[in-house]
Amino acid sequence: MGSFSIWHWLIVLLIVVMVFGTKKLKNMGSDLGGAVKGFKDGMKEGGQSAADAKDTPPGQVSHAQTTDKATIDVEAKQKS
C-alpha cells in the first residue's frame, strides 16, 4: 500500500498524454514556465519598489515610480 511503482506512473502518464495530447501539454508547460518567470520578476521588482518607497517621504512620488509607462499614478481627493 506504499508508494506507486514506476509502472503505475507510466500508465498515468500515458493516460494524461492520450487525454490532453502532446501539443496541449507542451503549451501548458510553456505557459506555466512563463507564469513562474513573471512571478519571480514581479517579486524582484516588488522588493526594489518597497526599498525605494522607504526613502521617499509620504505624498511624493519617487523617480522609480514615474519611469514605468504601463501604469498611471492617480491621487484621489475627497469632495468637500
LUMLUMDREN-2810 file (N, C-alpha, C; in Angstrom, 1 decimal):
<atoms>
<atom><aa>M</aa><ch>A</ch><at>N</at><xx>0.8</xx><yy>-1.2</yy><zz>0.0</zz></atom>
<atom><aa>M</aa><ch>A</ch><at>CA</at><xx>0.0</xx><yy>0.0</yy><zz>0.0</zz></atom>
<atom><aa>M</aa><ch>A</ch><at>C</at><xx>0.9</xx><yy>1.3</yy><zz>0.0</zz></atom>
<atom><aa>G</aa><ch>A</ch><at>N</at><xx>2.1</xx><yy>1.1</yy><zz>-0.1</zz></atom>
<atom><aa>G</aa><ch>A</ch><at>CA</at><xx>3.0</xx><yy>2.3</yy><zz>0.0</zz></atom>
<atom><aa>G</aa><ch>A</ch><at>C</at><xx>2.9</xx><yy>3.1</yy><zz>-1.3</zz></atom>
<atom><aa>S</aa><ch>A</ch><at>N</at><xx>4.1</xx><yy>3.6</yy><zz>-1.8</zz></atom>
<atom><aa>S</aa><ch>A</ch><at>CA</at><xx>4.0</xx><yy>4.5</yy><zz>-2.9</zz></atom>
<atom><aa>S</aa><ch>A</ch><at>C</at><xx>3.8</xx><yy>3.6</yy><zz>-4.2</zz></atom>
<atom><aa>F</aa><ch>A</ch><at>N</at><xx>3.5</xx><yy>4.3</yy><zz>-5.3</zz></atom>
<atom><aa>F</aa><ch>A</ch><at>CA</at><xx>3.2</xx><yy>3.6</yy><zz>-6.5</zz></atom>
<atom><aa>F</aa><ch>A</ch><at>C</at><xx>4.6</xx><yy>3.3</yy><zz>-7.2</zz></atom>
<atom><aa>S</aa><ch>A</ch><at>N</at><xx>4.5</xx><yy>2.2</yy><zz>-8.0</zz></atom>
<atom><aa>S</aa><ch>A</ch><at>CA</at><xx>5.7</xx><yy>1.8</yy><zz>-8.7</zz></atom>
<atom><aa>S</aa><ch>A</ch><at>C</at><xx>5.9</xx><yy>2.6</yy><zz>-10.0</zz></atom>
<atom><aa>I</aa><ch>A</ch><at>N</at><xx>7.0</xx><yy>2.4</yy><zz>-10.6</zz></atom>
<atom><aa>I</aa><ch>A</ch><at>CA</at><xx>7.2</xx><yy>3.1</yy><zz>-11.9</zz></atom>
<atom><aa>I</aa><ch>A</ch><at>C</at><xx>6.2</xx><yy>2.7</yy><zz>-12.9</zz></atom>
<atom><aa>W</aa><ch>A</ch><at>N</at><xx>5.7</xx><yy>1.5</yy><zz>-12.9</zz></atom>
<atom><aa>W</aa><ch>A</ch><at>CA</at><xx>4.7</xx><yy>1.1</yy><zz>-13.9</zz></atom>
<atom><aa>W</aa><ch>A</ch><at>C</at><xx>3.4</xx><yy>1.9</yy><zz>-13.7</zz></atom>
<atom><aa>H</aa><ch>A</ch><at>N</at><xx>3.0</xx><yy>2.2</yy><zz>-12.5</zz></atom>
<atom><aa>H</aa><ch>A</ch><at>CA</at><xx>1.8</xx><yy>2.9</yy><zz>-12.2</zz></atom>
<atom><aa>H</aa><ch>A</ch><at>C</at><xx>1.9</xx><yy>4.4</yy><zz>-12.8</zz></atom>
<atom><aa>W</aa><ch>A</ch><at>N</at><xx>3.1</xx><yy>5.0</yy><zz>-12.6</zz></atom>
<atom><aa>W</aa><ch>A</ch><at>CA</at><xx>3.3</xx><yy>6.3</yy><zz>-13.1</zz></atom>
<atom><aa>W</aa><ch>A</ch><at>C</at><xx>3.4</xx><yy>6.4</yy><zz>-14.6</zz></atom>
<atom><aa>L</aa><ch>A</ch><at>N</at><xx>3.9</xx><yy>5.3</yy><zz>-15.2</zz></atom>
<atom><aa>L</aa><ch>A</ch><at>CA</at><xx>4.0</xx><yy>5.3</yy><zz>-16.7</zz></atom>
<atom><aa>L</aa><ch>A</ch><at>C</at><xx>2.5</xx><yy>5.2</yy><zz>-17.3</zz></atom>
<atom><aa>I</aa><ch>A</ch><at>N</at><xx>1.7</xx><yy>4.4</yy><zz>-16.6</zz></atom>
<atom><aa>I</aa><ch>A</ch><at>CA</at><xx>0.3</xx><yy>4.3</yy><zz>-17.1</zz></atom>
<atom><aa>I</aa><ch>A</ch><at>C</at><xx>-0.4</xx><yy>5.6</yy><zz>-16.9</zz></atom>
<atom><aa>V</aa><ch>A</ch><at>N</at><xx>-0.2</xx><yy>6.3</yy><zz>-15.8</zz></atom>
<atom><aa>V</aa><ch>A</ch><at>CA</at><xx>-0.8</xx><yy>7.6</yy><zz>-15.6</zz></atom>
<atom><aa>V</aa><ch>A</ch><at>C</at><xx>-0.4</xx><yy>8.6</yy><zz>-16.6</zz></atom>
<atom><aa>L</aa><ch>A</ch><at>N</at><xx>0.9</xx><yy>8.6</yy><zz>-16.9</zz></atom>
<atom><aa>L</aa><ch>A</ch><at>CA</at><xx>1.5</xx><yy>9.5</yy><zz>-17.9</zz></atom>
<atom><aa>L</aa><ch>A</ch><at>C</at><xx>0.9</xx><yy>9.2</yy><zz>-19.3</zz></atom>
<atom><aa>L</aa><ch>A</ch><at>N</at><xx>0.7</xx><yy>7.9</yy><zz>-19.6</zz></atom>
<atom><aa>L</aa><ch>A</ch><at>CA</at><xx>0.2</xx><yy>7.5</yy><zz>-20.9</zz></atom>
<atom><aa>L</aa><ch>A</ch><at>C</at><xx>-1.3</xx><yy>8.0</yy><zz>-21.0</zz></atom>
<atom><aa>I</aa><ch>A</ch><at>N</at><xx>-2.1</xx><yy>7.9</yy><zz>-19.9</zz></atom>
<atom><aa>I</aa><ch>A</ch><at>CA</at><xx>-3.5</xx><yy>8.3</yy><zz>-20.0</zz></atom>
<atom><aa>I</aa><ch>A</ch><at>C</at><xx>-3.5</xx><yy>9.8</yy><zz>-20.1</zz></atom>
<atom><aa>V</aa><ch>A</ch><at>N</at><xx>-2.7</xx><yy>10.6</yy><zz>-19.4</zz></atom>
<atom><aa>V</aa><ch>A</ch><at>CA</at><xx>-2.7</xx><yy>12.0</yy><zz>-19.5</zz></atom>
<atom><aa>V</aa><ch>A</ch><at>C</at><xx>-2.4</xx><yy>12.5</yy><zz>-20.9</zz></atom>
<atom><aa>V</aa><ch>A</ch><at>N</at><xx>-1.4</xx><yy>11.8</yy><zz>-21.5</zz></atom>
<atom><aa>V</aa><ch>A</ch><at>CA</at><xx>-1.0</xx><yy>12.2</yy><zz>-22.9</zz></atom>
<atom><aa>V</aa><ch>A</ch><at>C</at><xx>-2.1</xx><yy>11.9</yy><zz>-23.9</zz></atom>
<atom><aa>M</aa><ch>A</ch><at>N</at><xx>-2.8</xx><yy>10.8</yy><zz>-23.6</zz></atom>
<atom><aa>M</aa><ch>A</ch><at>CA</at><xx>-3.9</xx><yy>10.4</yy><zz>-24.5</zz></atom>
<atom><aa>M</aa><ch>A</ch><at>C</at><xx>-5.1</xx><yy>11.4</yy><zz>-24.3</zz></atom>
<atom><aa>V</aa><ch>A</ch><at>N</at><xx>-5.3</xx><yy>11.9</yy><zz>-23.1</zz></atom>
<atom><aa>V</aa><ch>A</ch><at>CA</at><xx>-6.5</xx><yy>12.8</yy><zz>-22.9</zz></atom>
<atom><aa>V</aa><ch>A</ch><at>C</at><xx>-6.2</xx><yy>14.2</yy><zz>-23.4</zz></atom>
<atom><aa>F</aa><ch>A</ch><at>N</at><xx>-5.0</xx><yy>14.7</yy><zz>-23.1</zz></atom>
<atom><aa>F</aa><ch>A</ch><at>CA</at><xx>-4.7</xx><yy>16.1</yy><zz>-23.4</zz></atom>
<atom><aa>F</aa><ch>A</ch><at>C</at><xx>-4.0</xx><yy>16.2</yy><zz>-24.8</zz></atom>
<atom><aa>G</aa><ch>A</ch><at>N</at><xx>-3.2</xx><yy>15.3</yy><zz>-25.2</zz></atom>
<atom><aa>G</aa><ch>A</ch><at>CA</at><xx>-2.4</xx><yy>15.4</yy><zz>-26.4</zz></atom>
<atom><aa>G</aa><ch>A</ch><at>C</at><xx>-1.1</xx><yy>16.1</yy><zz>-26.1</zz></atom>
<atom><aa>T</aa><ch>A</ch><at>N</at><xx>-0.1</xx><yy>15.8</yy><zz>-26.9</zz></atom>
<atom><aa>T</aa><ch>A</ch><at>CA</at><xx>1.2</xx><yy>16.4</yy><zz>-26.7</zz></atom>
<atom><aa>T</aa><ch>A</ch><at>C</at><xx>1.3</xx><yy>17.9</yy><zz>-26.9</zz></atom>
<atom><aa>K</aa><ch>A</ch><at>N</at><xx>0.5</xx><yy>18.4</yy><zz>-27.9</zz></atom>
<atom><aa>K</aa><ch>A</ch><at>CA</at><xx>0.6</xx><yy>19.8</yy><zz>-28.2</zz></atom>
<atom><aa>K</aa><ch>A</ch><at>C</at><xx>0.0</xx><yy>20.6</yy><zz>-27.1</zz></atom>
<atom><aa>K</aa><ch>A</ch><at>N</at><xx>-1.1</xx><yy>20.2</yy><zz>-26.5</zz></atom>
<atom><aa>K</aa><ch>A</ch><at>CA</at><xx>-1.7</xx><yy>20.9</yy><zz>-25.4</zz></atom>
<atom><aa>K</aa><ch>A</ch><at>C</at><xx>-0.7</xx><yy>20.9</yy><zz>-24.1</zz></atom>
<atom><aa>L</aa><ch>A</ch><at>N</at><xx>-0.1</xx><yy>19.7</yy><zz>-23.9</zz></atom>
<atom><aa>L</aa><ch>A</ch><at>CA</at><xx>0.8</xx><yy>19.6</yy><zz>-22.8</zz></atom>
<atom><aa>L</aa><ch>A</ch><at>C</at><xx>2.0</xx><yy>20.5</yy><zz>-22.9</zz></atom>
<atom><aa>K</aa><ch>A</ch><at>N</at><xx>2.5</xx><yy>20.6</yy><zz>-24.2</zz></atom>
<atom><aa>K</aa><ch>A</ch><at>CA</at><xx>3.6</xx><yy>21.5</yy><zz>-24.5</zz></atom>
<atom><aa>K</aa><ch>A</ch><at>C</at><xx>3.3</xx><yy>22.9</yy><zz>-24.2</zz></atom>
<atom><aa>N</aa><ch>A</ch><at>N</at><xx>2.1</xx><yy>23.3</yy><zz>-24.7</zz></atom>
<atom><aa>N</aa><ch>A</ch><at>CA</at><xx>1.6</xx><yy>24.7</yy><zz>-24.4</zz></atom>
<atom><aa>N</aa><ch>A</ch><at>C</at><xx>1.4</xx><yy>25.0</yy><zz>-22.9</zz></atom>
<atom><aa>M</aa><ch>A</ch><at>N</at><xx>0.9</xx><yy>24.0</yy><zz>-22.2</zz></atom>
<atom><aa>M</aa><ch>A</ch><at>CA</at><xx>0.7</xx><yy>24.2</yy><zz>-20.8</zz></atom>
<atom><aa>M</aa><ch>A</ch><at>C</at><xx>2.0</xx><yy>24.3</yy><zz>-20.1</zz></atom>
<atom><aa>G</aa><ch>A</ch><at>N</at><xx>3.0</xx><yy>23.6</yy><zz>-20.5</zz></atom>
<atom><aa>G</aa><ch>A</ch><at>CA</at><xx>4.3</xx><yy>23.6</yy><zz>-19.8</zz></atom>
<atom><aa>G</aa><ch>A</ch><at>C</at><xx>5.0</xx><yy>25.0</yy><zz>-20.1</zz></atom>
<atom><aa>S</aa><ch>A</ch><at>N</at><xx>4.9</xx><yy>25.5</yy><zz>-21.3</zz></atom>
<atom><aa>S</aa><ch>A</ch><at>CA</at><xx>5.5</xx><yy>26.8</yy><zz>-21.6</zz></atom>
<atom><aa>S</aa><ch>A</ch><at>C</at><xx>4.7</xx><yy>27.9</yy><zz>-20.9</zz></atom>
<atom><aa>D</aa><ch>A</ch><at>N</at><xx>3.4</xx><yy>27.8</yy><zz>-20.8</zz></atom>
<atom><aa>D</aa><ch>A</ch><at>CA</at><xx>2.6</xx><yy>28.8</yy><zz>-20.1</zz></atom>
<atom><aa>D</aa><ch>A</ch><at>C</at><xx>3.0</xx><yy>28.8</yy><zz>-18.6</zz></atom>
<atom><aa>L</aa><ch>A</ch><at>N</at><xx>3.1</xx><yy>27.7</yy><zz>-18.0</zz></atom>
<atom><aa>L</aa><ch>A</ch><at>CA</at><xx>3.4</xx><yy>27.6</yy><zz>-16.6</zz></atom>
<atom><aa>L</aa><ch>A</ch><at>C</at><xx>4.8</xx><yy>28.1</yy><zz>-16.4</zz></atom>
<atom><aa>G</aa><ch>A</ch><at>N</at><xx>5.8</xx><yy>27.8</yy><zz>-17.3</zz></atom>
<atom><aa>G</aa><ch>A</ch><at>CA</at><xx>7.1</xx><yy>28.4</yy><zz>-17.1</zz></atom>
<atom><aa>G</aa><ch>A</ch><at>C</at><xx>7.1</xx><yy>29.9</yy><zz>-17.2</zz></atom>
<atom><aa>G</aa><ch>A</ch><at>N</at><xx>6.4</xx><yy>30.4</yy><zz>-18.2</zz></atom>
<atom><aa>G</aa><ch>A</ch><at>CA</at><xx>6.3</xx><yy>31.9</yy><zz>-18.3</zz></atom>
<atom><aa>G</aa><ch>A</ch><at>C</at><xx>5.6</xx><yy>32.5</yy><zz>-17.1</zz></atom>
<atom><aa>A</aa><ch>A</ch><at>N</at><xx>4.6</xx><yy>31.9</yy><zz>-16.5</zz></atom>
<atom><aa>A</aa><ch>A</ch><at>CA</at><xx>4.0</xx><yy>32.4</yy><zz>-15.3</zz></atom>
<atom><aa>A</aa><ch>A</ch><at>C</at><xx>4.9</xx><yy>32.4</yy><zz>-14.1</zz></atom>
<atom><aa>V</aa><ch>A</ch><at>N</at><xx>5.7</xx><yy>31.4</yy><zz>-14.0</zz></atom>
<atom><aa>V</aa><ch>A</ch><at>CA</at><xx>6.7</xx><yy>31.3</yy><zz>-12.9</zz></atom>
<atom><aa>V</aa><ch>A</ch><at>C</at><xx>7.8</xx><yy>32.4</yy><zz>-13.1</zz></atom>
<atom><aa>K</aa><ch>A</ch><at>N</at><xx>8.2</xx><yy>32.6</yy><zz>-14.3</zz></atom>
<atom><aa>K</aa><ch>A</ch><at>CA</at><xx>9.2</xx><yy>33.6</yy><zz>-14.6</zz></atom>
<atom><aa>K</aa><ch>A</ch><at>C</at><xx>8.7</xx><yy>35.0</yy><zz>-14.3</zz></atom>
<atom><aa>G</aa><ch>A</ch><at>N</at><xx>7.5</xx><yy>35.3</yy><zz>-14.7</zz></atom>
<atom><aa>G</aa><ch>A</ch><at>CA</at><xx>6.8</xx><yy>36.5</yy><zz>-14.4</zz></atom>
<atom><aa>G</aa><ch>A</ch><at>C</at><xx>6.6</xx><yy>36.8</yy><zz>-13.0</zz></atom>
<atom><aa>F</aa><ch>A</ch><at>N</at><xx>6.3</xx><yy>35.7</yy><zz>-12.2</zz></atom>
<atom><aa>F</aa><ch>A</ch><at>CA</at><xx>6.1</xx><yy>35.9</yy><zz>-10.8</zz></atom>
<atom><aa>F</aa><ch>A</ch><at>C</at><xx>7.4</xx><yy>36.2</yy><zz>-10.1</zz></atom>
<atom><aa>K</aa><ch>A</ch><at>N</at><xx>8.5</xx><yy>35.5</yy><zz>-10.5</zz></atom>
<atom><aa>K</aa><ch>A</ch><at>CA</at><xx>9.8</xx><yy>35.8</yy><zz>-9.9</zz></atom>
<atom><aa>K</aa><ch>A</ch><at>C</at><xx>10.3</xx><yy>37.3</yy><zz>-10.3</zz></atom>
<atom><aa>D</aa><ch>A</ch><at>N</at><xx>10.1</xx><yy>37.7</yy><zz>-11.5</zz></atom>
<atom><aa>D</aa><ch>A</ch><at>CA</at><xx>10.4</xx><yy>39.1</yy><zz>-11.9</zz></atom>
<atom><aa>D</aa><ch>A</ch><at>C</at><xx>9.6</xx><yy>40.1</yy><zz>-11.1</zz></atom>
<atom><aa>G</aa><ch>A</ch><at>N</at><xx>8.3</xx><yy>39.8</yy><zz>-10.9</zz></atom>
<atom><aa>G</aa><ch>A</ch><at>CA</at><xx>7.5</xx><yy>40.7</yy><zz>-10.1</zz></atom>
<atom><aa>G</aa><ch>A</ch><at>C</at><xx>7.9</xx><yy>40.7</yy><zz>-8.6</zz></atom>
<atom><aa>M</aa><ch>A</ch><at>N</at><xx>8.4</xx><yy>39.6</yy><zz>-8.1</zz></atom>
<atom><aa>M</aa><ch>A</ch><at>CA</at><xx>8.8</xx><yy>39.6</yy><zz>-6.7</zz></atom>
<atom><aa>M</aa><ch>A</ch><at>C</at><xx>10.1</xx><yy>40.5</yy><zz>-6.6</zz></atom>
<atom><aa>K</aa><ch>A</ch><at>N</at><xx>11.0</xx><yy>40.4</yy><zz>-7.6</zz></atom>
<atom><aa>K</aa><ch>A</ch><at>CA</at><xx>12.2</xx><yy>41.2</yy><zz>-7.6</zz></atom>
<atom><aa>K</aa><ch>A</ch><at>C</at><xx>11.9</xx><yy>42.7</yy><zz>-7.7</zz></atom>
<atom><aa>E</aa><ch>A</ch><at>N</at><xx>11.0</xx><yy>43.0</yy><zz>-8.6</zz></atom>
<atom><aa>E</aa><ch>A</ch><at>CA</at><xx>10.6</xx><yy>44.4</yy><zz>-8.7</zz></atom>
<atom><aa>E</aa><ch>A</ch><at>C</at><xx>9.9</xx><yy>44.9</yy><zz>-7.5</zz></atom>
<atom><aa>G</aa><ch>A</ch><at>N</at><xx>9.0</xx><yy>44.1</yy><zz>-6.9</zz></atom>
<atom><aa>G</aa><ch>A</ch><at>CA</at><xx>8.3</xx><yy>44.5</yy><zz>-5.7</zz></atom>
<atom><aa>G</aa><ch>A</ch><at>C</at><xx>9.2</xx><yy>44.8</yy><zz>-4.5</zz></atom>
<atom><aa>G</aa><ch>A</ch><at>N</at><xx>10.3</xx><yy>44.0</yy><zz>-4.4</zz></atom>
<atom><aa>G</aa><ch>A</ch><at>CA</at><xx>11.3</xx><yy>44.3</yy><zz>-3.4</zz></atom>
<atom><aa>G</aa><ch>A</ch><at>C</at><xx>12.0</xx><yy>45.6</yy><zz>-3.6</zz></atom>
<atom><aa>Q</aa><ch>A</ch><at>N</at><xx>12.4</xx><yy>45.9</yy><zz>-4.8</zz></atom>
<atom><aa>Q</aa><ch>A</ch><at>CA</at><xx>13.1</xx><yy>47.1</yy><zz>-5.1</zz></atom>
<atom><aa>Q</aa><ch>A</ch><at>C</at><xx>12.2</xx><yy>48.3</yy><zz>-4.9</zz></atom>
<atom><aa>S</aa><ch>A</ch><at>N</at><xx>10.9</xx><yy>48.2</yy><zz>-5.3</zz></atom>
<atom><aa>S</aa><ch>A</ch><at>CA</at><xx>10.0</xx><yy>49.3</yy><zz>-5.1</zz></atom>
<atom><aa>S</aa><ch>A</ch><at>C</at><xx>9.7</xx><yy>49.6</yy><zz>-3.7</zz></atom>
<atom><aa>A</aa><ch>A</ch><at>N</at><xx>9.6</xx><yy>48.5</yy><zz>-2.8</zz></atom>
<atom><aa>A</aa><ch>A</ch><at>CA</at><xx>9.4</xx><yy>48.7</yy><zz>-1.4</zz></atom>
<atom><aa>A</aa><ch>A</ch><at>C</at><xx>10.6</xx><yy>49.4</yy><zz>-0.8</zz></atom>
<atom><aa>A</aa><ch>A</ch><at>N</at><xx>11.8</xx><yy>49.1</yy><zz>-1.2</zz></atom>
<atom><aa>A</aa><ch>A</ch><at>CA</at><xx>13.0</xx><yy>49.8</yy><zz>-0.7</zz></atom>
<atom><aa>A</aa><ch>A</ch><at>C</at><xx>13.0</xx><yy>51.3</yy><zz>-1.1</zz></atom>
<atom><aa>D</aa><ch>A</ch><at>N</at><xx>12.6</xx><yy>51.6</yy><zz>-2.4</zz></atom>
<atom><aa>D</aa><ch>A</ch><at>CA</at><xx>12.6</xx><yy>52.9</yy><zz>-2.8</zz></atom>
<atom><aa>D</aa><ch>A</ch><at>C</at><xx>11.5</xx><yy>53.7</yy><zz>-2.1</zz></atom>
<atom><aa>A</aa><ch>A</ch><at>N</at><xx>10.4</xx><yy>53.1</yy><zz>-1.8</zz></atom>
<atom><aa>A</aa><ch>A</ch><at>CA</at><xx>9.3</xx><yy>53.8</yy><zz>-1.1</zz></atom>
<atom><aa>A</aa><ch>A</ch><at>C</at><xx>9.7</xx><yy>54.2</yy><zz>0.3</zz></atom>
<atom><aa>K</aa><ch>A</ch><at>N</at><xx>10.6</xx><yy>53.5</yy><zz>0.9</zz></atom>
<atom><aa>K</aa><ch>A</ch><at>CA</at><xx>11.0</xx><yy>53.9</yy><zz>2.3</zz></atom>
<atom><aa>K</aa><ch>A</ch><at>C</at><xx>11.8</xx><yy>55.2</yy><zz>2.2</zz></atom>
<atom><aa>D</aa><ch>A</ch><at>N</at><xx>12.5</xx><yy>55.4</yy><zz>1.2</zz></atom>
<atom><aa>D</aa><ch>A</ch><at>CA</at><xx>13.4</xx><yy>56.6</yy><zz>1.1</zz></atom>
<atom><aa>D</aa><ch>A</ch><at>C</at><xx>12.5</xx><yy>57.8</yy><zz>0.7</zz></atom>
<atom><aa>T</aa><ch>A</ch><at>N</at><xx>11.4</xx><yy>57.7</yy><zz>0.1</zz></atom>
<atom><aa>T</aa><ch>A</ch><at>CA</at><xx>10.5</xx><yy>58.8</yy><zz>-0.4</zz></atom>
<atom><aa>T</aa><ch>A</ch><at>C</at><xx>9.6</xx><yy>59.2</yy><zz>0.7</zz></atom>
<atom><aa>P</aa><ch>A</ch><at>N</at><xx>9.5</xx><yy>60.5</yy><zz>1.0</zz></atom>
<atom><aa>P</aa><ch>A</ch><at>CA</at><xx>8.5</xx><yy>61.0</yy><zz>2.0</zz></atom>
<atom><aa>P</aa><ch>A</ch><at>C</at><xx>7.1</xx><yy>60.7</yy><zz>1.6</zz></atom>
<atom><aa>P</aa><ch>A</ch><at>N</at><xx>6.2</xx><yy>60.6</yy><zz>2.5</zz></atom>
<atom><aa>P</aa><ch>A</ch><at>CA</at><xx>4.8</xx><yy>60.3</yy><zz>2.1</zz></atom>
<atom><aa>P</aa><ch>A</ch><at>C</at><xx>4.2</xx><yy>61.5</yy><zz>1.3</zz></atom>
<atom><aa>G</aa><ch>A</ch><at>N</at><xx>3.4</xx><yy>61.2</yy><zz>0.3</zz></atom>
<atom><aa>G</aa><ch>A</ch><at>CA</at><xx>2.8</xx><yy>62.2</yy><zz>-0.5</zz></atom>
<atom><aa>G</aa><ch>A</ch><at>C</at><xx>3.6</xx><yy>62.5</yy><zz>-1.8</zz></atom>
<atom><aa>Q</aa><ch>A</ch><at>N</at><xx>4.8</xx><yy>62.0</yy><zz>-1.9</zz></atom>
<atom><aa>Q</aa><ch>A</ch><at>CA</at><xx>5.6</xx><yy>62.3</yy><zz>-3.0</zz></atom>
<atom><aa>Q</aa><ch>A</ch><at>C</at><xx>5.9</xx><yy>61.0</yy><zz>-3.8</zz></atom>
<atom><aa>V</aa><ch>A</ch><at>N</at><xx>6.0</xx><yy>61.2</yy><zz>-5.1</zz></atom>
<atom><aa>V</aa><ch>A</ch><at>CA</at><xx>6.2</xx><yy>60.0</yy><zz>-6.0</zz></atom>
<atom><aa>V</aa><ch>A</ch><at>C</at><xx>7.7</xx><yy>60.0</yy><zz>-6.3</zz></atom>
<atom><aa>S</aa><ch>A</ch><at>N</at><xx>8.3</xx><yy>58.8</yy><zz>-6.1</zz></atom>
<atom><aa>S</aa><ch>A</ch><at>CA</at><xx>9.7</xx><yy>58.7</yy><zz>-6.4</zz></atom>
<atom><aa>S</aa><ch>A</ch><at>C</at><xx>10.0</xx><yy>58.6</yy><zz>-7.9</zz></atom>
<atom><aa>H</aa><ch>A</ch><at>N</at><xx>11.2</xx><yy>58.8</yy><zz>-8.4</zz></atom>
<atom><aa>H</aa><ch>A</ch><at>CA</at><xx>11.5</xx><yy>58.7</yy><zz>-9.8</zz></atom>
<atom><aa>H</aa><ch>A</ch><at>C</at><xx>11.3</xx><yy>57.3</yy><zz>-10.3</zz></atom>
<atom><aa>A</aa><ch>A</ch><at>N</at><xx>11.5</xx><yy>56.3</yy><zz>-9.5</zz></atom>
<atom><aa>A</aa><ch>A</ch><at>CA</at><xx>11.4</xx><yy>54.9</yy><zz>-10.0</zz></atom>
<atom><aa>A</aa><ch>A</ch><at>C</at><xx>9.9</xx><yy>54.6</yy><zz>-10.4</zz></atom>
<atom><aa>Q</aa><ch>A</ch><at>N</at><xx>9.0</xx><yy>55.2</yy><zz>-9.7</zz></atom>
<atom><aa>Q</aa><ch>A</ch><at>CA</at><xx>7.6</xx><yy>55.0</yy><zz>-10.0</zz></atom>
<atom><aa>Q</aa><ch>A</ch><at>C</at><xx>7.2</xx><yy>55.8</yy><zz>-11.3</zz></atom>
<atom><aa>T</aa><ch>A</ch><at>N</at><xx>7.8</xx><yy>56.9</yy><zz>-11.6</zz></atom>
<atom><aa>T</aa><ch>A</ch><at>CA</at><xx>7.4</xx><yy>57.6</yy><zz>-12.7</zz></atom>
<atom><aa>T</aa><ch>A</ch><at>C</at><xx>7.9</xx><yy>57.1</yy><zz>-14.0</zz></atom>
<atom><aa>T</aa><ch>A</ch><at>N</at><xx>9.0</xx><yy>56.3</yy><zz>-14.0</zz></atom>
<atom><aa>T</aa><ch>A</ch><at>CA</at><xx>9.5</xx><yy>55.8</yy><zz>-15.3</zz></atom>
<atom><aa>T</aa><ch>A</ch><at>C</at><xx>8.7</xx><yy>54.6</yy><zz>-15.8</zz></atom>
<atom><aa>D</aa><ch>A</ch><at>N</at><xx>7.8</xx><yy>54.0</yy><zz>-15.1</zz></atom>
<atom><aa>D</aa><ch>A</ch><at>CA</at><xx>7.0</xx><yy>52.9</yy><zz>-15.6</zz></atom>
<atom><aa>D</aa><ch>A</ch><at>C</at><xx>5.9</xx><yy>53.5</yy><zz>-16.4</zz></atom>
<atom><aa>K</aa><ch>A</ch><at>N</at><xx>5.8</xx><yy>53.3</yy><zz>-17.7</zz></atom>
<atom><aa>K</aa><ch>A</ch><at>CA</at><xx>4.8</xx><yy>53.8</yy><zz>-18.6</zz></atom>
<atom><aa>K</aa><ch>A</ch><at>C</at><xx>3.6</xx><yy>53.0</yy><zz>-18.7</zz></atom>
<atom><aa>A</aa><ch>A</ch><at>N</at><xx>3.6</xx><yy>51.8</yy><zz>-18.1</zz></atom>
<atom><aa>A</aa><ch>A</ch><at>CA</at><xx>2.5</xx><yy>50.9</yy><zz>-18.1</zz></atom>
<atom><aa>A</aa><ch>A</ch><at>C</at><xx>1.4</xx><yy>51.2</yy><zz>-17.1</zz></atom>
<atom><aa>T</aa><ch>A</ch><at>N</at><xx>1.8</xx><yy>52.0</yy><zz>-16.1</zz></atom>
<atom><aa>T</aa><ch>A</ch><at>CA</at><xx>0.8</xx><yy>52.3</yy><zz>-15.0</zz></atom>
<atom><aa>T</aa><ch>A</ch><at>C</at><xx>0.6</xx><yy>53.8</yy><zz>-14.9</zz></atom>
<atom><aa>I</aa><ch>A</ch><at>N</at><xx>-0.5</xx><yy>54.2</yy><zz>-14.4</zz></atom>
<atom><aa>I</aa><ch>A</ch><at>CA</at><xx>-0.8</xx><yy>55.6</yy><zz>-14.2</zz></atom>
<atom><aa>I</aa><ch>A</ch><at>C</at><xx>-1.0</xx><yy>55.9</yy><zz>-12.7</zz></atom>
<atom><aa>D</aa><ch>A</ch><at>N</at><xx>-0.3</xx><yy>56.9</yy><zz>-12.2</zz></atom>
<atom><aa>D</aa><ch>A</ch><at>CA</at><xx>-0.4</xx><yy>57.2</yy><zz>-10.8</zz></atom>
<atom><aa>D</aa><ch>A</ch><at>C</at><xx>-1.4</xx><yy>58.3</yy><zz>-10.6</zz></atom>
<atom><aa>V</aa><ch>A</ch><at>N</at><xx>-2.5</xx><yy>58.0</yy><zz>-9.8</zz></atom>
<atom><aa>V</aa><ch>A</ch><at>CA</at><xx>-3.6</xx><yy>58.9</yy><zz>-9.6</zz></atom>
<atom><aa>V</aa><ch>A</ch><at>C</at><xx>-3.7</xx><yy>59.1</yy><zz>-8.2</zz></atom>
<atom><aa>E</aa><ch>A</ch><at>N</at><xx>-3.9</xx><yy>60.4</yy><zz>-7.8</zz></atom>
<atom><aa>E</aa><ch>A</ch><at>CA</at><xx>-4.2</xx><yy>60.7</yy><zz>-6.4</zz></atom>
<atom><aa>E</aa><ch>A</ch><at>C</at><xx>-5.6</xx><yy>61.0</yy><zz>-6.2</zz></atom>
<atom><aa>A</aa><ch>A</ch><at>N</at><xx>-6.3</xx><yy>60.3</yy><zz>-5.3</zz></atom>
<atom><aa>A</aa><ch>A</ch><at>CA</at><xx>-7.7</xx><yy>60.5</yy><zz>-5.0</zz></atom>
<atom><aa>A</aa><ch>A</ch><at>C</at><xx>-7.9</xx><yy>61.7</yy><zz>-4.1</zz></atom>
<atom><aa>K</aa><ch>A</ch><at>N</at><xx>-8.8</xx><yy>62.6</yy><zz>-4.4</zz></atom>
<atom><aa>K</aa><ch>A</ch><at>CA</at><xx>-9.1</xx><yy>63.7</yy><zz>-3.5</zz></atom>
<atom><aa>K</aa><ch>A</ch><at>C</at><xx>-10.6</xx><yy>63.6</yy><zz>-3.0</zz></atom>
<atom><aa>Q</aa><ch>A</ch><at>N</at><xx>-10.8</xx><yy>64.0</yy><zz>-1.8</zz></atom>
<atom><aa>Q</aa><ch>A</ch><at>CA</at><xx>-12.1</xx><yy>64.0</yy><zz>-1.2</zz></atom>
<atom><aa>Q</aa><ch>A</ch><at>C</at><xx>-12.9</xx><yy>65.2</yy><zz>-1.7</zz></atom>
<atom><aa>K</aa><ch>A</ch><at>N</at><xx>-14.2</xx><yy>65.0</yy><zz>-1.9</zz></atom>
<atom><aa>K</aa><ch>A</ch><at>CA</at><xx>-15.1</xx><yy>66.2</yy><zz>-2.2</zz></atom>
<atom><aa>K</aa><ch>A</ch><at>C</at><xx>-15.5</xx><yy>66.8</yy><zz>-0.9</zz></atom>
<atom><aa>S</aa><ch>A</ch><at>N</at><xx>-15.6</xx><yy>68.2</yy><zz>-0.9</zz></atom>
<atom><aa>S</aa><ch>A</ch><at>CA</at><xx>-16.0</xx><yy>68.9</yy><zz>0.3</zz></atom>
<atom><aa>S</aa><ch>A</ch><at>C</at><xx>-17.4</xx><yy>69.4</yy><zz>0.2</zz></atom>
</atoms>
